[in-house]
Amino acid sequence: MEPEHKPASYLRNSIVVKKNSVAIIGSGIAGLASAIRLAVAGFDVKVFEANSYPGGKLSAFESNGYKFDAGPSLFTLPALVDELFLLAGKTPSDYFLYRKLPETCRYFWEDNTRITAWADLPKFAQEVESNTQVPKEKVTQFLSDAAWKYKTVGDLFLDRSLHQLSTWTNPTALRAYLKIPFLGLFGTMHKANESYFQHPKMVQLFDRYATYNGSNPYQTPALLNIIPHLEHNVGAYLPVGGMHAITQSLHKLAIELGVQFHFNAKVEKVLFEGNKVMGLLVNRQQITVQEVVCNMDMVNAYKSILKEAPQPKRLLRQPKSSSALIFYWGIKQTFPELGLHNILFSHNYRAEFEHIFAKKTVFEDPTVYINITSKYEELDAPTSCENWFVMVNVPSHDGQDWDNIIAKTRRQVVLKINRMLGVDLEPLIESEELLEPRTIELKTSSSGGALYGNSSNNRFAAFLRHPNFSPNFSNLWFCGGSVHPGGGIPLALSSAKITTDMMLGKRKN
Ligand SMILES: Cc1cc2nc3c(=O)[nH]c(=O)nc-3n(C[C@H](O)[C@H](O)[C@H](O)COP(=O)(O)OP(=O)(O)OC[C@H]3O[C@@H](n4cnc5c(N)ncnc54)[C@H](O)[C@@H]3O)c2cc1C
C-alpha cells in the first residue's frame, strides 16, 4: 500500500526549501532556461537531475579521439539563448559565441543532383533554378510567404500559452483570425508544397522541414511551412565549441546566479495534497517545495512521478513524434563534397514516412543526415579525419525488434553513402557509437525516445500539447519539448519563457 503523504511527515525528515523557492525536475535546455529566469526573478532555485550531467538531449561525448554532440545539431534563433544572459545583466558574448553559417545544408539525390542551400537567398534561389528549372522567384516568394506566416502567428503560437483566454483575445490573435484562410491550417505541408512547386525535388526539400519537429509532411498542417523561414531568412548557426556550448554556458550562468544543481538526483515522486504539490521524493529523501517546474517529458512524468495524480488520458494516448537512430562514426578520411549539414534523400519520401508513422519501422531506403562538426571545429576529429553524426528518422519505441532494425538499417545506410558519394565507407569507419530510441528514452526519460514529445501530425496538434501549467495543482508547472509550444531548442526555450512568465503572474487572464 502507498504511504500517506502528510505535510507534517515531510517536515520531520526533509530538506526544507526556503520561502520563494522552486524545485525544477530535470536540467534539459528548458529546465536550465527556467532556472535562470526564476533565479533572476529572485527565486531560490534547486534543480534535480537524474543524470550526472546537465543538458538532457543537448549533451556531448568523446570516443577514440572524436568529439560528438549527442543530440541536436541544427541551431536557429540564437537570440533566445542570448536573451537569457541579457536578462541576467550579462554580456552574452562573454559566455557564448556562435557563427552564422554560409550554407544551411547540402542536399544530395540518387540521380546525382546536388543543391547547396546557401545562406545568401538569391544565391540559393539561383542554385535551385540552375539545378531544377524551378524559377528563382518561386523560391524567394515561398520564403517570403513563410516570413509573413511567421510574423502573423509566431507570437501567438510560440510566445504565449494557448491555454489561456487572454491569448485568444489579444490584438495579435484577433488580427491572425482574419488571415486564417491564408495560413495553411487546413491542408497538409506536402499538399501545399506540391501544388506550389510542382517539382518533386523542391517538394521533398521543403517537406523535409516537417522532420524538424518529428512529424510527417503528408499529415502535418501546411502552417509548419513557417519552419524554413527560421533557417533560410533568419539563419542557421553553430555555437563556437559545438552545440554542447549552449548547455555549458547556460549551466555556468545558472550557477553564477546561485542555482543549486543536484545531479544523480532522480525525482521518484511528486507528493501532493488536494490541489497543491507539497514535496518531491528524491533518492528516498523528502523535499518540501513551494513551486515545482517539471522539465521531465510530460508523458513519462504522468506515468511515473505523477502516476497517482489525475491523468490527461487523451494526451497520453496521442501518437509520438519520430525518434532517431544515430551512428557516431569516426571516419579516417576527409570529404570536401560534404559540409556541416548534409542530406542524402530517399528515392521515395512518402514510403519513408509511411514506414515511420504507420508501419512503425524503417524504410529500406531511408533519408540519411550526416552532420560533421569537424568542418568548423577542427579539434573534434584527429588530423585528416572527420566526426560523422549519421542520423536516420525512425519511429518512437513501441516494442519493435530494434536490434534487427538497426543492423539492417546500418547496412542500407552504408550502401546508400557508398552509392551517392562513390566511396567504400566501411573500411573508413574507425570508431562507432550508437544512439537509438530505447537509449534516448533511457538517457532522458523521453517517452518512446521521441525527440519532440507528441507528434504534430494533425491540424490541432499545437492545441493538443500539454499546457505549461498543471490543470490539477496550483503550484506545478511544465516546460520543455513535450509541452506547449513543442520540441526543438527554440521551442523548448520558448516553453521556459511561457512557463516562467505564467508563474510570475505576467500572463494572468
Ligand atoms: C538525436 C536528437 C537530435 C535532435 N536534433 C535537434 C536539432 O537539430 N535541432 C533542435 O532544435 N532540436 C533537436 N532535437 C530536439 C532537442 O534536443 C530537444 O527539443 C530539446 O533538447 C529538449 O529539451 P528539454 O529541456 O525539453 O528536455 P530534455 O533534453 O529531454 O531534458 C529533460 C531532462 O530531465 C531529466 N529527467 C527526466 N526525468 C527525471 C526525473 N525523474 N528526475 C530528475 N531528472 C529527470 C533528464 O535526465 C533530462 O536531463 C534533437 C533531439 C535529439 C535526441
The ligand as an SDF file (V2000), in Angstrom:
LIG
                    3D

 53 58  0  0  0  0  0  0  0  0999 V2000
   19.1520   12.9130  -31.6040 C   0  0  0  0  0  0  0  0  0  0  0  0
   18.4520   14.2410  -31.4480 C   0  0  0  0  0  0  0  0  0  0  0  0
   18.5640   15.1970  -32.4440 C   0  0  0  0  0  0  0  0  0  0  0  0
   17.9220   16.4240  -32.2970 C   0  0  0  0  0  0  0  0  0  0  0  0
   18.1360   17.3910  -33.2370 N   0  0  0  0  0  0  0  0  0  0  0  0
   17.6990   18.6560  -32.9920 C   0  0  0  0  0  0  0  0  0  0  0  0
   18.1560   19.7370  -33.7930 C   0  0  0  0  0  0  0  0  0  0  0  0
   18.9620   19.5470  -34.7010 O   0  0  0  0  0  0  0  0  0  0  0  0
   17.6970   20.9880  -33.5180 N   0  0  0  0  0  0  0  0  0  0  0  0
   16.8360   21.2150  -32.4700 C   0  0  0  0  0  0  0  0  0  0  0  0
   16.4530   22.3740  -32.2420 O   0  0  0  0  0  0  0  0  0  0  0  0
   16.4000   20.2050  -31.6740 N   0  0  0  0  0  0  0  0  0  0  0  0
   16.8280   18.9410  -31.9060 C   0  0  0  0  0  0  0  0  0  0  0  0
   16.4720   17.9200  -31.0660 N   0  0  0  0  0  0  0  0  0  0  0  0
   15.4530   18.1730  -30.0410 C   0  0  0  0  0  0  0  0  0  0  0  0
   16.0420   18.8990  -28.8340 C   0  0  0  0  0  0  0  0  0  0  0  0
   17.1640   18.2060  -28.3750 O   0  0  0  0  0  0  0  0  0  0  0  0
   15.0090   18.9350  -27.7290 C   0  0  0  0  0  0  0  0  0  0  0  0
   13.8080   19.5310  -28.2030 O   0  0  0  0  0  0  0  0  0  0  0  0
   15.4510   19.7300  -26.5210 C   0  0  0  0  0  0  0  0  0  0  0  0
   16.7920   19.4640  -26.1920 O   0  0  0  0  0  0  0  0  0  0  0  0
   14.5180   19.3450  -25.3960 C   0  0  0  0  0  0  0  0  0  0  0  0
   14.9430   19.8970  -24.1890 O   0  0  0  0  0  0  0  0  0  0  0  0
   14.0720   19.6890  -22.8950 P   0  0  0  0  0  0  0  0  0  0  0  0
   14.5400   20.6770  -21.8980 O   0  0  0  0  0  0  0  0  0  0  0  0
   12.6420   19.6940  -23.2140 O   0  0  0  0  0  0  0  0  0  0  0  0
   14.2790   18.1830  -22.3870 O   0  0  0  0  0  0  0  0  0  0  0  0
   15.4120   17.0880  -22.2940 P   0  0  0  0  0  0  0  0  0  0  0  0
   16.6330   17.4340  -23.0170 O   0  0  0  0  0  0  0  0  0  0  0  0
   14.7280   15.8160  -22.6320 O   0  0  0  0  0  0  0  0  0  0  0  0
   15.7690   17.0980  -20.7310 O   0  0  0  0  0  0  0  0  0  0  0  0
   14.9570   16.5390  -19.7400 C   0  0  0  0  0  0  0  0  0  0  0  0
   15.8560   16.3000  -18.5330 C   0  0  0  0  0  0  0  0  0  0  0  0
   15.0370   15.8140  -17.4660 O   0  0  0  0  0  0  0  0  0  0  0  0
   15.7870   14.8140  -16.7900 C   0  0  0  0  0  0  0  0  0  0  0  0
   14.8480   13.9500  -16.0660 N   0  0  0  0  0  0  0  0  0  0  0  0
   13.9030   13.1460  -16.6110 C   0  0  0  0  0  0  0  0  0  0  0  0
   13.2340   12.5010  -15.6360 N   0  0  0  0  0  0  0  0  0  0  0  0
   13.7580   12.9400  -14.4770 C   0  0  0  0  0  0  0  0  0  0  0  0
   13.4750   12.6530  -13.1040 C   0  0  0  0  0  0  0  0  0  0  0  0
   12.5060   11.8060  -12.7420 N   0  0  0  0  0  0  0  0  0  0  0  0
   14.2160   13.2710  -12.1540 N   0  0  0  0  0  0  0  0  0  0  0  0
   15.1990   14.1470  -12.4850 C   0  0  0  0  0  0  0  0  0  0  0  0
   15.5070   14.4480  -13.7610 N   0  0  0  0  0  0  0  0  0  0  0  0
   14.7940   13.8570  -14.7350 C   0  0  0  0  0  0  0  0  0  0  0  0
   16.5020   14.0820  -17.9060 C   0  0  0  0  0  0  0  0  0  0  0  0
   17.5810   13.3160  -17.4110 O   0  0  0  0  0  0  0  0  0  0  0  0
   16.9290   15.2440  -18.7940 C   0  0  0  0  0  0  0  0  0  0  0  0
   18.1770   15.7450  -18.4240 O   0  0  0  0  0  0  0  0  0  0  0  0
   17.1060   16.6750  -31.1700 C   0  0  0  0  0  0  0  0  0  0  0  0
   16.9820   15.7020  -30.1700 C   0  0  0  0  0  0  0  0  0  0  0  0
   17.6700   14.5030  -30.2940 C   0  0  0  0  0  0  0  0  0  0  0  0
   17.5730   13.4670  -29.1780 C   0  0  0  0  0  0  0  0  0  0  0  0
  1  2  1  0
  2  3  1  0
  2 52  2  0
  3  4  2  0
  4  5  1  0
  4 50  1  0
  5  6  2  0
  6  7  1  0
  6 13  1  0
  7  8  2  0
  7  9  1  0
  9 10  1  0
 10 11  2  0
 10 12  1  0
 12 13  2  0
 13 14  1  0
 14 15  1  0
 14 50  1  0
 15 16  1  0
 16 17  1  0
 16 18  1  0
 18 19  1  0
 18 20  1  0
 20 21  1  0
 20 22  1  0
 22 23  1  0
 23 24  1  0
 24 25  2  0
 24 26  1  0
 24 27  1  0
 27 28  1  0
 28 29  2  0
 28 30  1  0
 28 31  1  0
 31 32  1  0
 32 33  1  0
 33 34  1  0
 33 48  1  0
 34 35  1  0
 35 36  1  0
 35 46  1  0
 36 37  1  0
 36 45  1  0
 37 38  2  0
 38 39  1  0
 39 40  1  0
 39 45  2  0
 40 41  1  0
 40 42  2  0
 42 43  1  0
 43 44  2  0
 44 45  1  0
 46 47  1  0
 46 48  1  0
 48 49  1  0
 50 51  2  0
 51 52  1  0
 52 53  1  0
M  END
$$$$
